[in-house]
Amino acid sequence: MCAEGYVAPPRGDEHTLGASFDFSSQHTEPTVAEHQGNLRLLEEISADLAGRLGAGELDPAVLEGRAAFRCTSPDYLPIVGPLADAQAFEAAFAALRKDARQVPQVDCPWLEGLYVNTGHGSRGW
């Protein structure tokens, strides 16, 4: 089930749920506070499921988890499209460093057949 968080189907006798966000943290170890927040999310998603899983009796201090970083862009939009040759791009558009109003009469030097599809953040791929 997916809402503000998610609950994945069981694997063996364990469920996975999450996901916490802390933009100010650079740590990759989950915290007790994040476990508590995820258990609250479970309750919000489905009080019935939270009850069936015994979420109220779980000790957040002993729960397991993982933390990772998600690739995102400054405006949170994905980055999708052909990739330019960095050195050739810099040379082709060097004049813009001195005068951004110029309109260079050169095509972008794309790398043949190379594309990127990244920066989806929490929206997945």
C-alpha positions in Angstrom: 0.0 0.0 0.0 1.3 3.5 -0.8 0.2 6.8 0.6 2.4 9.3 2.4 4.5 6.3 3.1 4.4 2.7 2.0 3.9 -0.8 3.3 5.4 -3.6 1.1 4.0 -7.1 1.0 5.6 -9.5 3.5 8.8 -11.3 2.6 8.9 -14.3 4.8 7.3 -13.1 8.1 8.6 -9.5 7.8 7.0 -6.3 6.3 9.0 -3.4 5.0 7.6 0.1 5.6 8.8 3.7 5.2 10.0 6.0 4.1 11.4 8.8 6.2 13.0 11.9 4.8 15.5 14.1 6.5 17.0 16.5 4.0 19.4 17.9 6.7 21.0 14.5 7.5 23.9 12.9 5.7 23.9 9.7 7.8 23.0 6.3 6.4 22.0 4.7 9.7 18.2 4.9 10.5 17.3 6.5 13.8 14.8 5.6 16.5 12.9 8.8 15.6 12.7 7.7 12.0 11.4 4.2 13.0 8.8 6.0 15.2 7.7 8.2 12.3 7.4 5.2 10.0 5.3 3.4 12.6 3.0 6.5 12.8 2.8 6.5 8.9 1.7 2.8 9.1 -1.0 3.8 11.5 -2.1 6.6 9.2 -2.1 4.4 6.1 -4.1 1.6 7.7 -4.9 1.4 11.4 -6.3 -2.1 10.7 -3.0 -3.3 9.3 -1.0 -1.6 12.0 -3.1 -3.5 14.6 -2.8 -6.8 12.8 1.0 -6.4 12.7 1.2 -5.4 16.3 2.9 -2.1 15.5 1.9 -0.6 18.8 3.9 -3.2 20.7 7.1 -2.8 18.6 10.1 -1.2 20.2 11.5 1.3 17.7 14.9 1.0 19.3 15.3 -2.6 18.2 13.8 -2.3 14.7 16.1 -2.9 11.7 16.2 -0.6 8.7 18.4 1.0 6.1 18.9 4.5 4.9 20.0 5.7 1.5 20.3 8.8 -0.6 18.0 9.5 -3.6 19.3 11.3 -6.6 17.4 14.6 -7.2 17.9 17.9 -9.0 17.8 21.4 -7.4 14.2 21.9 -8.9 13.1 18.3 -8.1 12.5 17.7 -11.8 14.0 14.6 -13.4 17.0 15.0 -15.7 16.2 13.1 -18.9 17.8 13.3 -22.4 21.0 13.2 -24.4 24.3 13.8 -22.7 26.7 16.4 -24.0 30.5 16.0 -24.4 31.6 18.1 -21.5 34.9 19.3 -23.0 33.4 20.0 -26.4 30.4 21.8 -24.8 32.7 24.0 -22.7 34.7 25.0 -25.8 31.6 25.5 -28.0 29.9 27.8 -25.5 32.9 29.5 -23.8 31.8 32.9 -25.2 28.7 32.8 -22.9 30.9 33.1 -19.9 31.8 36.6 -20.9 28.4 37.6 -22.4 25.4 35.5 -21.6 23.3 37.4 -24.2 25.2 36.0 -27.1 23.5 33.4 -29.3 26.2 30.9 -30.3 25.8 29.6 -33.9 26.8 26.0 -33.0 24.9 22.8 -32.3 25.4 21.2 -28.9 28.1 18.5 -29.1 26.0 15.5 -28.0 27.7 12.1 -27.2 26.3 9.8 -29.8 23.7 7.4 -28.4 24.3 8.3 -24.7 21.3 9.4 -22.7 20.5 9.9 -19.0 17.4 9.3 -17.0 18.0 10.3 -13.4 17.1 12.6 -10.6 13.7 11.1 -9.9 14.1 11.3 -6.2 11.3 9.8 -4.2 9.2 9.4 -7.4 11.1 6.3 -8.4 11.8 5.2 -11.9 
